[in-house]
Amino acid sequence: MFKSIIVPVDVADLSLAKLAIESAVKLADTSGATLTLVHVVPIMPLMMLDTVPVSFEGEVAEKAKGQIAELAAAVELPGGKVQSVVRIGGIYHEVLAIAEEQRADLVVVGSHQPSVATYLLGSNASAIVRHAGCSVMVVREEKQPVDVDEAGEVAAEAAHHRYPTVEEAKKAAWDSDLLH
């Protein structure tokens, strides 16, 4: 069914990456496909260039190579069926370029639950879905319920266990449509 599967991985959000990798591994295992884990180091915005060393992006890419290689080594597929790639550039542009170079049949991308921010600004996952030349499977994290009292306030005890601050818990409640 599939010969080549691409999985974009954000090494800063491994819980979401692992969900996408698990789904891709199942598909690759049943179809004998190769699996490519891809991490893209975003280009530094121009306004930030004066505040970081010239070598910053390269250093971040080198660190990411080690992290993504560890993820690839943990994947349980036959030898030679898993590889990893790290690039510097626009995230969805680079993911799509790799998919085209490898003639991928499928991109498996992890995505957070939709929020106001992603509806207004878009996301890399939605850009990949819109512009990919192959099939795309979007793997979503489970939506975590947020406890809200009768006044619309996030329960402090529940917030303490799941979120570092009450403000972040309120944002999560807003994003999950409980406070609209």
Order of alpha helices (4+ residues) and beta strands (2+ residues): beta-alpha-beta-alpha-beta-alpha-beta-alpha-alpha-beta-alpha-alpha
